[in-house]
């Protein structure tokens, strides 16, 4: 009883493609190698223009539709889906504001239609609230800004052509501002540090670091200049959260469903001397399977409702932030519960690479590290429901 819907005829993905992705996933992981063959196939199929408006050369898919594709892809190749998400959320959120009448970033959508690939330069050491604050310096100069800092987790390291970055202008009038910008690969002052070697999971994303040393970005490539913190969440910044986090939830949901299906198939063929009819008749094994299935039942409907409401433009006002982080948090926590419990059912079989569970276990753990993490999620939820200022610093004692 698969919970991930079969690939519809309208999908960019085909069953043959997906099976090839599944076969290549353990190879990429073992070799700590970028998913180049998957990338080439997805690009040829139009996967990277899914969210670009049809009027500009894309397929015009909304958030809910893209999330369904990401869910299906993640069932076969979660690292490929995760890395691709960085590009998809840029094109998706910019398409949303383009349809709303803001054409200032139309050039990015046209670039995507012509083959440009966008990556995310948000993660920074020591910054637990990416996009809202930054340890990267943004200095106002004639004609633009200069950025100095280091960005981590730059997924699709070998393939991206533009990097979406943000930095903080601490000398701005009326207080510090966060500056969001896009910079092309190879810009003067930009260099790269290979850090993605033998990491815990999602190895195929090839998420190396990018170093910015006074990189100049002209005004026409500046996307937004907004206040720091939650006060700076406009439709652009909210779009980053919506497209990134809701898709993250779908990716880990697809991964967890694959783990569940592997475990069910393995259990049906697992023998046990005390149980002539096999482990499938063991009461505690059935208990664990039921718990896993119940967790999976929570995830899909929650993600689907939030994604569809966002795509439909339902007006929750400031409540959209808590809804988005809650959807992502609940999805990855339930997905992790499924994957963790899988090893109770499979026993020693699961620790061997041939099972695929060992790889998927490592990949699943990263979902809980993605923003918003547990600490930030709880802070957002509590302050929102208590009517507190989200930018208020906590006080102890």
Phi, psi and omega in degrees: 000073183297139179267345176271119185299149176299151182294120181287163181298334182279355184289149172292331183275148173241159180299321180297317177301311184298322178294323176294320178299317180298320180291326183277336186306312180293333178291313177303316182295313183296322183267001181052046189244145177298149185277058189300316182294319175300314181302314182297318179294317180295319180297316180297326182280350181092015182298325185275002172242016180306315187270354179287133180305144180301327180296339182251012175103009180252199182257351173069027180283144176268182184302314182298320181289318178296321179298324178296320178294317180296323178298315180294316180298318182294334177299330182257322185212081185298324180293321176298317179295317183296313180296319180297334183299328181299314178293317184294325182286330175294310182294324181293311183290326178290325175297321179299312182287333175295316178293334179279357175111355179266104184259014185296336181247022179303327181301330178290320179293319177296323177297318178299319179296335179266001174111002177291147180237128185254136178242171184251124176247066182252318189293136180216142175297130177086004179240104181271000180233067183297150184078331182268334174222175179200144172267356175276134181274130173246114184251124179289128177224173180303123174083002180167214180225154170249133183248134178225121181169188181228129181250134181255170174055044178278082185302155184061040183313315182282349191245336187290151179246340176225144179243123173277121185234170170214152178212172184244126175265099184281350181257010183293152177296144179064029174103166183302148179231150172261129183250120178258134187210169175233133184229137181285153176299140177085008178299150181301129181094357180260131176220172189228142181237121180283111182238351190270068185236109177069032182288172186299316183200179180051044186296326185292348179292338181049062188266072181280172181271152174237129182255129179249117182241084181068034182291124181274131176235117181292160184304325183291347177255008175272121184276317183204149167232112188227162176299157176288161175074195183293339177296341182267008181281103173253193183294331178290309182293319176299322178298324176300311181298314185295306184292322181287307190287319180293323176292322174307312180302318180293324178297313181286335172294313178301319178298313182296323178296320177298317178300315180301314181295322176298314183295317179298315180296320181292320182294324181297334180254010185270124181268164177205128182303317181287347183237095184304331182271003175097167184294341180299340180263004178286129186298319181288327175296319177296322178301313181295318178298318179298317179299317179296316180296320179294322176298317180296325180295335179288326196285303188305305182301322179298310181297319182297317181295313182296316180296317182292319178296321178295316179297326181278353179077026177300134186266098173260359180058223181297344181287350180298321180304304178301323180297319182292311182293328178293319180297316179294313183300311182298322181295311184287329177292317178292321178298318179295321178300318178297311184294319180295317181291336180305325183286338174293328183276317186277336183067217186297335179306323186290339185277351181271139180305328182298339180284341188071345181290324180300316178293314182293328176299314179295318179297319184296327183297333183288340180300326182281349177269337181295145174299146354274130181288178186300320182296311182292322180300314181293322178297314180298313183296315183294311182295322180297317183280339177269357179074027181266157177292122182295338180268359179291132179281139181294147178241138182244144176086000000 
